Amino acid sequence: MISKEKDEVAAAEGVLDYRGAKHGHSYLAQQCTTNVCKAIFSSSSIANNLACARAKSAFIALNVLAPFFTYTLLDDLKQSFYYSVMHDANNKGNIKMFPFCVQFLLITGVKKDLIDDAEDTAFKNFSNARKVIMDNDLDINRLIGLGSDNTNVNVGEKHSVFTLFSDELPCTIKEGLIISIYVYLKRSTF
């Protein structure tokens, strides 16, 4: 196989993997899609050379796509003047998830994206949020909003993620109510 064709096969595998990850398909479904492409486009040398089974799909998603999109997000975020962080703790099977959604303004418009982490106490949630901010070389003084679901761990009066951030950044505002209203309106309009 010549170099150009190898590049085209690699590009096709990357696109298939990106599409599968974007739509939440499992790696088994990725393998099935690859097999279907080979069957439908049997005259195509690119389709016949696709080899994107479960292990390779996972490798591409974790070692190529995820770092690329993470660095792209962080580069955009570092160019913004201010940003807000929204977070929530979830259990996905036996795995504790603590996704961060960051919202920021660029010249091209408002951006939203996700950063993941795990834990579920006020201090640990605060520490994780602060660590994600610091590990990614973001200026904590540019944090202007903090959003979360309306639980005591996140927005309680005495010891919560919000009070811990407020101690460090007195200008931080609560967005939990705004998010609740937005979610309510979004659900009621569709």
C-alpha positions as CSV (number, residue, x, y, z in Angstrom):
1,M,0.0,0.0,0.0
2,I,1.5,3.4,-0.9
3,S,1.9,6.2,1.6
4,K,-1.0,8.3,0.2
5,E,-3.4,5.4,0.5
6,K,-2.2,4.7,4.1
7,D,-2.9,8.4,5.0
8,E,-6.3,8.1,3.4
9,V,-7.1,4.9,5.4
10,A,-5.8,6.5,8.6
11,A,-8.0,9.6,7.9
12,A,-11.0,7.4,7.3
13,E,-10.4,5.5,10.5
14,G,-10.1,8.8,12.4
15,V,-13.3,10.1,10.9
16,L,-15.2,6.9,11.7
17,D,-13.9,6.9,15.3
18,Y,-14.7,10.6,15.8
19,R,-18.3,10.1,14.5
20,G,-18.8,7.1,16.7
21,A,-17.5,9.0,19.8
22,K,-19.6,12.0,19.0
23,H,-22.7,9.9,18.8
24,G,-21.9,7.8,21.8
25,H,-21.4,4.5,19.9
26,S,-19.6,1.7,21.6
27,Y,-16.3,0.4,20.3
28,L,-18.2,-2.8,19.3
29,A,-20.5,-0.7,17.2
30,Q,-17.4,1.0,15.7
31,Q,-16.2,-2.5,14.6
32,C,-19.5,-3.3,13.1
33,T,-19.5,0.0,11.2
34,T,-16.1,-0.8,9.8
35,N,-17.3,-4.2,8.7
36,V,-20.4,-2.6,7.0
37,C,-18.2,-0.1,5.2
38,K,-16.1,-2.9,3.9
39,A,-19.1,-4.8,2.6
40,I,-20.9,-1.8,1.0
41,F,-17.8,-0.3,-0.5
42,S,-16.0,-3.5,-1.5
43,S,-14.5,-2.0,-4.6
44,S,-12.8,0.7,-2.6
45,S,-9.2,0.0,-1.6
46,I,-9.6,2.4,1.3
47,A,-12.7,0.7,2.7
48,N,-11.1,-2.8,2.3
49,N,-8.0,-1.6,4.3
50,L,-10.0,-0.2,7.2
51,A,-9.0,-2.0,10.4
52,C,-10.8,-0.1,13.1
53,A,-11.9,-2.8,15.6
54,R,-12.5,-2.2,19.3
55,A,-8.9,-1.9,20.5
56,K,-7.8,0.4,17.7
57,S,-11.0,2.5,18.1
58,A,-10.3,2.9,21.8
59,F,-6.7,3.8,21.0
60,I,-7.6,6.4,18.5
61,A,-10.3,7.9,20.7
62,L,-8.1,8.0,23.8
63,N,-4.7,8.8,22.3
64,V,-5.4,10.9,19.3
65,L,-8.9,12.5,19.4
66,A,-9.2,13.2,23.2
67,P,-5.8,15.0,23.5
68,F,-6.4,17.0,20.3
69,F,-9.8,18.3,21.4
70,T,-8.5,18.9,25.0
71,Y,-5.6,21.0,23.8
72,T,-7.9,22.8,21.3
73,L,-10.3,23.6,24.2
74,L,-7.5,24.7,26.5
75,D,-5.9,26.9,23.8
76,D,-9.2,28.6,23.2
77,L,-9.9,29.0,26.9
78,K,-6.5,30.6,27.6
79,Q,-7.3,33.2,24.9
80,S,-10.5,34.2,26.7
81,F,-10.6,37.0,29.2
82,Y,-13.2,35.4,31.6
83,Y,-14.8,32.0,32.0
84,S,-17.3,30.2,34.2
85,V,-17.3,26.6,35.4
86,M,-20.4,24.4,35.8
87,H,-20.0,21.0,37.5
88,D,-22.0,18.1,38.8
89,A,-21.2,14.7,40.4
90,N,-22.6,11.6,38.8
91,N,-22.3,7.8,39.1
92,K,-21.9,6.0,35.9
93,G,-22.1,2.3,36.9
94,N,-19.4,1.8,39.4
95,I,-17.4,4.9,38.2
96,K,-17.7,8.3,39.9
97,M,-17.9,11.1,37.3
98,F,-17.3,14.8,38.0
99,P,-17.7,16.6,34.7
100,F,-16.8,20.3,34.4
101,C,-18.4,22.4,31.7
102,V,-16.6,25.5,30.9
103,Q,-18.2,28.5,29.2
104,F,-16.2,31.4,27.9
105,L,-16.3,34.1,25.3
106,L,-13.9,34.3,22.3
107,I,-13.9,36.7,19.4
108,T,-15.8,34.0,17.5
109,G,-18.6,33.8,20.1
110,V,-19.5,31.8,23.2
111,K,-17.9,28.4,23.7
112,K,-18.9,25.5,25.9
113,D,-17.0,22.3,26.5
114,L,-16.4,19.6,29.1
115,I,-13.4,18.6,31.3
116,D,-13.8,15.4,33.5
117,D,-12.8,14.7,37.0
118,A,-14.2,12.7,40.0
119,E,-15.1,13.1,43.8
120,D,-18.1,14.1,45.7
121,T,-17.6,16.2,48.9
122,A,-17.5,20.0,49.1
123,F,-13.8,20.2,49.8
124,K,-12.9,17.5,47.3
125,N,-15.1,19.0,44.6
126,F,-13.5,22.4,45.3
127,S,-10.0,20.9,45.2
128,N,-10.7,19.1,42.0
129,A,-12.2,22.2,40.3
130,R,-9.2,24.3,41.5
131,K,-6.7,21.6,40.4
132,V,-8.3,21.3,36.9
133,I,-8.0,25.1,36.6
134,M,-4.4,25.2,37.8
135,D,-3.3,22.0,36.0
136,N,-4.4,23.6,32.7
137,D,-2.6,26.9,33.4
138,L,-5.8,28.9,33.6
139,D,-5.9,32.1,35.6
140,I,-8.2,31.5,38.6
141,N,-8.8,35.2,38.9
142,R,-10.6,35.1,35.5
143,L,-13.2,32.7,36.9
144,I,-16.4,34.8,37.2
145,G,-19.2,32.2,37.5
146,L,-19.7,28.9,39.2
147,G,-22.7,26.8,38.3
148,S,-23.9,23.5,39.7
149,D,-27.0,21.6,40.7
150,N,-28.7,22.9,43.8
151,T,-27.3,20.7,46.5
152,N,-25.8,21.6,49.9
153,V,-22.4,20.2,48.7
154,N,-22.3,22.6,45.9
155,V,-24.2,25.8,47.0
156,G,-24.9,25.4,50.7
157,E,-24.6,28.4,53.0
158,K,-21.8,27.2,55.4
159,H,-19.5,24.7,53.8
160,S,-19.9,24.2,50.0
161,V,-18.0,24.4,46.8
162,F,-19.4,27.9,46.3
163,T,-18.4,29.2,49.7
164,L,-14.8,27.7,49.3
165,F,-14.5,29.5,45.9
166,S,-16.1,32.7,47.4
167,D,-13.4,32.7,50.2
168,E,-10.7,32.7,47.5
169,L,-12.6,34.8,44.9
170,P,-15.1,37.2,46.5
171,C,-16.6,38.3,43.1
172,T,-17.7,34.7,42.2
173,I,-21.5,34.5,41.6
174,K,-23.9,31.6,41.8
175,E,-25.3,30.3,38.5
176,G,-27.2,27.3,39.9
177,L,-30.6,29.1,39.8
178,I,-30.0,30.4,36.3
179,I,-29.1,26.8,35.1
180,S,-32.2,25.5,36.8
181,I,-34.4,28.0,35.0
182,Y,-32.7,27.4,31.7
183,V,-33.2,23.6,32.0
184,Y,-36.8,24.1,33.0
185,L,-37.4,26.4,30.0
186,K,-35.6,24.1,27.6
187,R,-37.7,21.2,28.7
188,S,-40.9,23.1,28.6
189,T,-40.3,24.4,25.1
190,F,-39.6,21.1,23.4
